[in-house]
């Protein structure tokens, strides 16, 4: 799931440093190295990857695992991701 493109997928925020974002659901319309921009019922929201955990297709993903450019992430092999450790908060 980490290697797949997120643009166009529906995501839900499962955990966040800003508790107002928990439960937010929307479609990813843009992704950068550090952020996800989603379209929700409340308009467009920008999420900082390091500060959220999302669910995509019933799979929970810690945002810190996504903090690389989408182009690079989709080309990485799984072993490279297993070596990457989440950053301390």
C-alpha positions as CSV (number, residue, x, y, z in Angstrom):
1,X,0.0,0.0,0.0
2,X,2.8,2.4,0.8
3,X,4.2,2.1,-2.7
4,X,0.9,2.9,-4.4
5,X,-0.2,6.3,-5.6
6,X,-2.6,8.0,-3.2
7,X,-4.0,10.7,-5.5
8,X,-7.6,9.8,-6.3
9,X,-8.0,7.5,-3.3
10,X,-10.4,8.0,-0.5
11,X,-8.7,8.3,2.9
12,X,-9.8,8.7,6.5
13,X,-7.7,10.3,9.3
14,X,-7.4,7.7,12.1
15,X,-5.1,9.7,14.4
16,X,-3.6,13.2,14.4
17,X,-1.8,15.6,16.6
18,X,-4.8,17.9,15.9
19,X,-7.7,15.9,17.3
20,X,-10.2,18.0,15.1
21,X,-8.9,16.1,12.1
22,X,-9.6,12.6,13.5
23,X,-12.4,11.0,11.5
24,X,-12.0,13.4,8.5
25,X,-12.7,11.6,5.2
26,X,-11.9,12.8,1.8
27,X,-10.3,12.2,-1.6
28,X,-6.6,12.9,-2.1
29,X,-6.3,15.6,-4.8
30,X,-2.6,16.4,-4.4
31,X,0.5,15.0,-2.6
32,X,3.8,16.5,-1.9
33,X,6.8,15.2,0.1
34,X,5.4,16.5,3.4
35,X,1.6,17.0,2.8
36,X,-1.6,15.5,1.5
37,X,-4.3,17.8,0.2
38,X,-7.8,16.2,0.3
39,X,-11.2,17.3,-0.8
40,X,-13.8,16.8,2.0
41,X,-17.4,17.8,2.6
42,X,-16.0,20.8,4.4
43,X,-13.8,21.9,1.5
44,X,-10.1,21.3,0.8
45,X,-7.8,20.4,3.7
46,X,-4.0,20.1,3.8
47,X,-2.7,17.4,6.1
48,X,0.9,17.2,7.3
49,X,2.0,13.6,6.8
50,X,4.2,13.6,10.0
51,X,1.2,14.5,12.1
52,X,-1.4,12.0,10.9
53,X,-2.2,8.3,10.6
54,X,-4.6,7.5,7.8
55,X,-6.6,4.6,6.6
56,X,-6.7,3.6,2.9
57,X,-8.7,0.6,1.7
58,X,-8.9,-0.7,5.4
59,X,-5.1,-0.4,5.9
60,X,-3.8,1.9,8.5
61,X,-0.6,3.9,7.5
62,X,1.4,6.1,9.7
63,X,2.0,9.3,7.8
64,X,5.7,9.3,8.8
65,X,6.2,6.3,6.4
66,X,4.9,8.4,3.5
67,X,7.3,11.4,4.0
68,X,9.1,11.1,0.6
69,X,8.1,12.4,-2.7
70,X,5.3,10.3,-4.3
71,X,7.5,9.7,-7.4
72,X,10.3,8.2,-5.3
73,X,8.0,6.3,-2.9
74,X,6.2,4.4,-5.7
75,X,9.6,3.2,-7.0
76,X,11.1,2.0,-3.7
77,X,11.2,-1.7,-2.8
78,X,9.6,-3.0,0.3
79,X,13.0,-3.8,2.0
80,X,13.9,-0.1,1.8
81,X,10.7,0.8,3.7
82,X,11.4,-1.9,6.4
83,X,14.7,-0.2,7.2
84,X,13.2,3.2,7.5
85,X,12.3,4.0,11.1
86,X,9.6,6.5,12.1
87,X,10.8,9.8,13.4
88,X,10.6,10.6,17.0
89,X,7.9,13.1,17.8
